[in-house]
Amino acid sequence: MKLPELTLDQIQDRCTAQSFTRGEEYFDMGMIGNPVLHGWTLASTCEGTEEEPYHVSVELMPTGIADAECSCPYDWGGDCKHIVALLLTYIHAPEVIYSLDTLLTALAEKPNEVLLRVISELLKRTPELVPVAQFYGDIEEEPEIEIEPIPPELSVYTTVIEEVPDVAPAPPPHESTVSATVTTYREQVDRIFGNGFLEQQQLHKVLAQLEGLVAHAESLERTGETEFALAVLHAVIHQSITRYSDTLQRNELPQFVNNCAKVFSRIVIATDIDTGCVPATLSEHCQILLRLSFNAEAVFTPILTGLLERVCVAQETSELQAMLEQYLGESPDRSAHVQLLLVLYLQDGKTQQYLRLAQDEGEAYRLIYALFVYQQDAAAWQALEKFSLSIDEYTRLLQSPIVKRIPGFFDKLIERIKDHQPDTTIALYHQLIEQTALARNREAYEKVVAYLTALRGVYQGLGQEDQWTVYLEDLRERHTRKRLLLQMIDAQCFPSYIGANPNTGV
């Protein structure tokens, strides 16, 4: 297994400029604690504003970052500063990251009494792991949580709990067998949920047992049994969504389903990279999951459509497109299904269908971006004058390949929004300045000075000289360690700033 070589650009693409800057500070201050790597999972704690440290985890994949999560309350777009700090640790200080694979190999050679002492100490320090330990302790004593043997007609499949055979069974003879196998697994997973309503404590016990099945699916993947791993995960996802109504409908079950979806997509992507093709049964898995996304509670729809976006890249999707087109009016979360359909159209090169749907659904950014991509520039500029985008969407345009294709793209874009969106123009300059300054080299700082010059003109045009002075002073304070940048700003000698900071001599 070859771990990815991450770059700073990959991290910056996943977060705001402010989160990246704060993440750098957290990394420099050593806020990351006990970073560990186990398989594709990178995890650690990170000190924050709360008394207890936050828990951070990143799912890696051969090409980069599959997903990242943090227990902090940040919810303002992109990765938080704690995730950034962990990723920077992975890049800049890999020697401090402890490999759990190495540890587990060493522990496997220890006698049972040593392992029991280790487990006892871990459970005392981390009581929330008790349900997981209980699950593994109960496997032999509680047959009701074991998966029953697959019927004879489906004997090509291994069971979820049984020992994985040394020789891989033959692949499924036809697609309908996959559906039948998933159905069989669903029935058996349903026995874990039991009958009737689940109180919160009961749900936690069920989730601990389901986590064991997810772990088993991952072990099936490691032994090359990809089809069986996907069948188990599909069944767990499907039945967890189906039984949501039998719970208090809090966020535990959606979070669990989201994690299962990430494991499912990671296995598909890894199989495609390792073998050059996706699992043979993926097409039917996708069709079943898409049907489920229309029937599930709205909270699960973006989870399922997000899963389908990730795994449909390397397969033919005309049947999925037809299903989306037919049932779009019945969607519990129309925007999620529209986004999936747009992705499939773009992947398939269906330009007109993409543009028509984006326009009909008011997906302004996607419409404008696609017009530029398909070199319908005049229509794209007209759309930019008609529709207002968010700061992040304007920034994404400015970071796209469009900028290199169209000379003076930035100036043309600013010209079209500064009159009717002056506040957006100012905010856009602020974000561009922060992102550009992260590069920490002369060329980037020259761009920062150019942006500052243009930004000063916008402030002057609005009669907001005082706000310009405040912004420039704040910029200097936040980048006080970047001496070259400050020297270049001083050399520009912005008139409205002279005398604002006597300590600099400017």
Beta strands, then each sheet from edge to edge (+ up, - down):
strand 1: 32-38
strand 2: 41-46
strand 3: 54-61
strand 4: 64-70
strand 5: 98-99
sheet 1: 4+ 3- 2+ 1- 5-
end
